[in-house]
């Protein structure tokens, strides 16, 4: 019986710690093997690999098919695909940041982008969405890392407030999750992405007294909700950190998402619109995901171009091969 062997790495995104941030398992496949007409692995096989890794996200990556031309470096695009258990999300911020580190540091045989000639790493995600990332100088940002700093650009999402009926349902759900009476929950805002008819992500803004860091949360309470992902956040006025957050995805099999990059594509437009929070468009702010593993992000909303720039560190945790 023939076997297949592929290299992999596990990288923790948005941290410089071996035990912090959000881990991503990244599997390198041969060039062209993620195209629709030439899929090397079918969906059940990729799901089985993801389940075996048991990481928050498994990323399948293929290097570009090199074109012999003088400007070929400018056209290099890596195909990328994300898997969580049996789900195939269209975008994963921390998985893309982790893949950027793997490419820029030559963690895979024969795959090393010359960032001096071509600093921007391009990824083709499902539905032909192009994502841009790069390695950059950390500057004066706090870190013990060795120059490991990356930027990822993702689309910003407009948000709209839910109905009063749904807000009341969320309040009851939060009461169970936070272990308190519904009337005592300090709930400031509940919204979702505009035109999100599939109910992927709900943004829940709490008052500052509902401290998220170090708090025990009954995550199973979110299973009764209508959304795949619940992001809880509150502002932290007067601190270096502009706001903190935690994200939960129990319906996808992820009880808590350690650091959710795409959640910031909702949080930044919300906070920019708040006059009492020091977040403005075009200005970088420091935000923290206060999950048990924790993560640090430097975030900028670029309203003119409709994108959010996520910056952070990444740390290699493991590398090896899978064989099946």
N, C-alpha and C positions, 0 to 999 in steps of 0.2 A: 504494500500500500504506500503510495507516494506521500511524502510529508512536505509541509511548507514551513519555512523559517523566515522571520522578519525581525529586525532590530527594534527595540523600544527604549524610551527613557521615561522617567517620571520626574516632573518638574513642579515645584511649588511656586505658584504665581502670587504676586503682590506681597512678597515677603523676602527677607534675606536670611530666614531661619530654616533649618532642615525640618522643623516640626511646626511651622506656621504656614499661613497663607492657604491657598486652595490647590491641591494636587491635581495634576492632569497626566494621564498616561498617553504617550504619543507613540504611535506605531508608524514606521516608515514602510510604504508600499512602493513598488516599481513605478516609474514614470507612466502616466496615462491610464493607470489602473483604477482611477476613480471617475472616469468619464462614463456617461450614461450607456454608451454602446460598447464599453470594454471594462465592466466592473469585475475586478479580480475576485472579490469576496461578495457574497450576497448578504442581504440584510440579516437573516438569521445567524450567519457565521459571525458577522461583525457584532451583533448583540451578544453572542456567546463569548466572544473575546472580551467585550466590555464587562460582562458579568463576572468573568474570571479575574479581571484586574480589580474589580470592586472599588474603583476610584470614582470621585464625583463626576468626572468626564473622561471618556476615552476619545482621543483625536486620531483619526487616520489621515496621513499626510503623504502626498506624492511630490517629488521634485519636478521642476519644469523639464519638458523635453527640449533640450538645447537646440537652438537654431544657429547655424554657422553664418553669422553676419556681424558687421562691425558694431551694430547697436543692440545685439542680442541681450546684453545685460539689462537693458531698460525694459525688455519685454518678459522677463522672468516672472512667472506666476506659479505659485504652489497651490495645488488643489487641496482642500481641507474639508473634512467631514466629521461631525460630532455625534457621539452616541452616549446615551444614558440608559442603561438597561436595554429596553426594547424601543426607546424613543430616539428620534433623530432631530434634535433641535436645529433650527436654521443658523443659529449664532451662539457662540460661547466666548465671552470676553476673556476669561482667565485661561481657557484652553488655547486661544489664539496667542495670547501673550507668552504662554509657556512654549508654544511651537516656535515663536520668534526667537527665544533664547536658544532653543535646540539648533536652529538654522545658523544663527550668528556666531555661535560658539563651536560649530562643527561637531555636534554630538552624534551625527550619523555618518557612516562611511560614504565618502564622495559628495557630501552635501555641506557646503560652506559658502555662504554668500560673502563676497568681498564688499564689506560695508563702506570702505573708503571710496570705491568706485560707484557703488549703487547702495546708498544707505537705506532706502525704502524697501521693505519686504512686502510683497503683494500676495494675497491669498484669494483664491476663488472659492467662495462658500456655496452651499446649495442655492439654487435659483439664480446662479450667476452673479451673486452679490460679491463685489470686490472689497476686501478689507485691507487697510494699510497699517503697517507698523514699522518700527525702527528701533535700533539700539541708539542710546544717546548718553551724553555726559550727565551724571546725577547732580552736578553742581553743588550747591550748598545744602541739599536735602539730607536729612539725617539718615545715616546708614553705616553699617559695618561691612557692607558688601564691597567687593573688589570691582567697582565700576559697572556692576550689573544693573543697568537701568534701561527701561524700555517704554515706548509709547505706542498705544493702540488707538486708532480712530474708528469710532462706530457711529451709526446714525443716532441722532437724538430723537426722542419720542415726545410728541405733544400728549398732554394728559387731560382727561375730563373727569369731573366729579361724578360719583355714582348717585343713584336716586336716594331719596330719604329712606325708602323701605330697605334698600340694600345696605345703607349705612347702619340702620338699626340691627340688621342681621350680623354685620361685621362687629358691631359693639358686643353683641351676645357671644359671638365666637371668641373675641378678644378676652372677654371676662373669663371664659373657661381656660384660654391659653395662659393668661396672666395670673389666674387664681384670685380673682376679686369680683365684687359685685359689678354688674353692668353699668349702673349709675356712677360708679367710682372710676371708670376708665376715662382718662383724659385724652379724648380723641379729637384731633384738630382737623383732619382731612382724610378722605378716602377717595382714590381715583384710579383709573386704569388708562392704558394707552388708547388714544383716539382711534376709533374704528377697529378696536380689538374684539371682534365678534366671537373669536374662539376662546376668549377669556384666559389668556396666557398669564398675565402678571397684574397683581393688585398692589398698589402703593398705599400704605397706611402710615399716616403721620401722627405721632403721639406728642403729648406735652412733655416738657423736659423732666417733669417729676416721675414719668414712667421710665425710669432708668433701664436701659437695655443691657448694659455691660454687666456680666456676671449674674444675670437674672435667670432663674429657672423658668423654662417655658414648657407648657404642656403642648408639645408639637402636634400630637394626634388630634387636637381640636381643629386644626386646619383641614383635616380630611373631610369635614362636613361642609366646607366652603365650595365655591363654584370655580375657583381658579387653580392653575397649576402652581403658581409661585406667589408667595406672600412676603413682601418686603416691609419690615417695620423700621421706622426711622424717627429720630428727633434731633432738633438743632442743639448745639452746645455753645451758646453765646459766651463770649469772654475767654474762650480757650483757643489754643492753636488749631484744634480740630473744629471744622465748620459744622459738621454733623456726623452722626454715627448711625449704623444700621445693622440689621440682621435679616437674613432671607431664609425662608423655609419652603421645601418642595416635597412634602411627604407623598403626594399623589404620584410623583415620579420616582419614588423610592429613595429620595434624598431628604432625610429628616431636616438637616440644616445645611445650606450651601455656605461653606466657610467664608468665601469672598466672591460676591457676584458682581462682575464688571458691568453686565448689561443692566442691572438694577439702577446704576448711576445714570443711565440714559433717561430714566424717568425722574430720579431724584433731583438732578441738576436743574431741569426746567422748572420744577416746582419751587426749589429754594431761590432761584433767581427772581421769581415773582414775589417773594416775601420781603417786604421793606424792613423787617426787624431782624433779618439774617444777613450776615456779611458775605453774600455770594452774589457776584455780578457777572454778566456775560463777558467773556474774554479774559477773565482773571482766574489764575490757578488757585484752587483751594485744596487744603489737606482734609481728607475724610478717612474714617476708620470703619471697617466692618468688625464688630465686637463679638464675633462668634468665639467659641472656646479656642480655636486655633488663631484667630485674629488676622487682620490684613490691613495694609497701609496703601492708600491711593492718593495721588495728586491729580486732581480732576479740573478740566476746563470745559465750559460750554461755549462753543462757537456758533452763535445763533445765525450769523450770516450764511455759513455753509451748512447749517443743520446737522452738526456733528458734536460729539463729546469726545474729548481726548483724555484717555486714561493712562496714567504713568505710574510705574512701580518697578520693584525689583523682582527677581526670579531666582530660584535656588534649585540646582540639580539635587535630586534625592536618590535616584536609582537608575541603572541602565542594564540592558541585557538583551536576550533574544527570546521570542516565543516560537514554539514549534508545535505543530498539530498536523 
